[in-house]
């Protein structure tokens, strides 16, 4: 009798859990039965469980961090990425795809299919990097649902592993609230970190709605294991139910941490320096057809010294930074390969639609001119020689768990961004916003290894996914009427390499740097101050004063003939420039870009003036969940 009661309680508990899950994941249909005075006079009515169409493909989105357009071998780089090579050789390479220029805005646009300011993520969800305005408060509204919410409403299981980066600092404790954690944005399960960066060996680790203790292994290995576990567990119980996986490693964002077995693969490979690296990658990109055959490599940025002018100690130090970064990227590719191999071995890969975005922005300029090992970005600045000596004294720590802020020098960031100018954060430049995209689907991609040059933006991935799955964006999610999507599906280009671009207008804005694109033309402003202007560390003495917003010099480029922004046409075509400036203003009003907020406002603590919320620029005093992105 006791066993029967226990069994009954277990069954009813399971039913109760299912009912709660249905209330979360499915729209409740109106009651269609009959309610009489007795059961005999009544008729039951049930809300049927929503199921995906038979044979619906699984979906995997993979997004890396701070990589650079020219880093991976898949897009002409000299860093080996065999998994990405294989996916691209059996899928499509998109060479004119764009992000928002920094991580949280990119991820918000990706997950919602809308512009980042439009979903309130013009900056970050971090306390010191958000502001009390619609475009900047860091709180994605419920009427702008995520891909996970949409797919869960259409019969998918939804999993996320790795970096999330969209939870407000104030909410990121075990007390919640949890509505802006991944579980509150449509994911059945989450394993990773809520912030913008974390130690790869001692991560600020979260599983579902609670912080958990890391096990000491590299985070890349842990998130891959967890992704495989989630998929395996589902497949055993419901082999015909599709899943959506959002796989977002912290790599290759700082800290660059990876075991010597990976970094030593590149020992001595970068002794030729960043100038030689850029030339080698540029030629490889031409041979692969990634860039036009008549392309010209932009001059080295004036802030970066020629490699042959560096001292032997500088060359030794800087080469080691790059060896570690390269090993980190190859290791990350290896972990993605473990996931892909599992899908293949379990018979699921052929029916899995995979998107790989190699970087959520351009390569990072946050390693300063001299590289960083253990000094917090918001720490006391050192002179260049002091920085170099500090790093030389700790050269053996580069790549190790002790390298808690590990990041390479600016010269390598420009090299990783070949063939473009500038870096992450620079929303004005292709070097900040252009990233490689791979689309892989064995059942549906016919032109295997094909290259696509249509203009695309990260907000296009969600509508592309929905169109390919045959899913109409829902009018309501959990009873909340949904706003329209802003991205443009890329499905039209899958079988038509020469089709004209359908994504015709796109703005960019990150802390003052800004640009506007329309039909191949682009107007842009490189705003000051930026983090390079701030000396060797944010918070240091600014080398360039604020230029304001009204007196800045706009540049104009025809990307159809000058894809990497070498020839400024602003003086030649002032009417076109004015047209684009007016268009930017229109987009700014539609997308909540105003008021303009820049790094000067951040550094001088002019934003997030909430009563009782402490503000600081000392990362060492900020809990790990609140650590701002560099």
Order of alpha helices (4+ residues) and beta strands (2+ residues): alpha-beta-alpha-beta-beta-alpha-alpha-beta-beta-beta-beta-alpha-beta-alpha-alpha-alpha-beta-alpha-alpha-alpha-beta-beta-beta-alpha-beta-beta-alpha-beta-beta-beta-beta-alpha-alpha
